[in-house]
Amino acid sequence: MTAQTSMLHIRVDDDTKAQATEALDAMGLSVSDAVRLFLRRIVVDQAFPLELKVPNAKTRAAMKESRAIMAARRARFANADELFADLEKNSGK
């Protein structure tokens, strides 16, 4: 006996859908397969399958900075070398 199924309609931006589809294709899964797996984990575990946390002060500050950069549509670094130099300087090594 086959289980009765129903349609699930969700809205997601085109870019996210395309990137997720590409990643899932590489794993041998469709978007529908991934959604079914996600929902199945919720049923089995009776919990959300991803860890959700309220961001700490440092993370909130980084998120705020990121939004400001995106709103201004400006790059923080002129090139990749500057980015890597900053990462090395601030990595604590």
VENLINKA-V128294 format. One record per backbone hydrogen bond with DSSP energy under -0.5 kcal/mol. CO is the residue of the C=O (numbers start at 0). NH is the residue of the N-H. If there is no record, write none. Layout:
<<CO:NH> <CO:NH>>
This chain:
<<7:9> <12:16> <13:17> <14:18> <15:19> <16:20> <17:21> <18:22> <19:23> <20:24> <21:25> <22:26> <23:26> <23:28> <24:27> <29:33> <30:34> <31:35> <32:36> <33:37> <34:38> <35:39> <36:40> <37:41> <38:42> <39:43> <40:44> <41:45> <49:51> <55:59> <56:60> <57:61> <58:62> <59:63> <60:64> <61:65> <62:66> <63:67> <64:68> <65:69> <66:70> <67:71> <68:72> <68:73> <78:82> <79:83> <80:84> <81:85> <82:86> <83:87> <84:88> <85:89> <86:90> <87:90>>
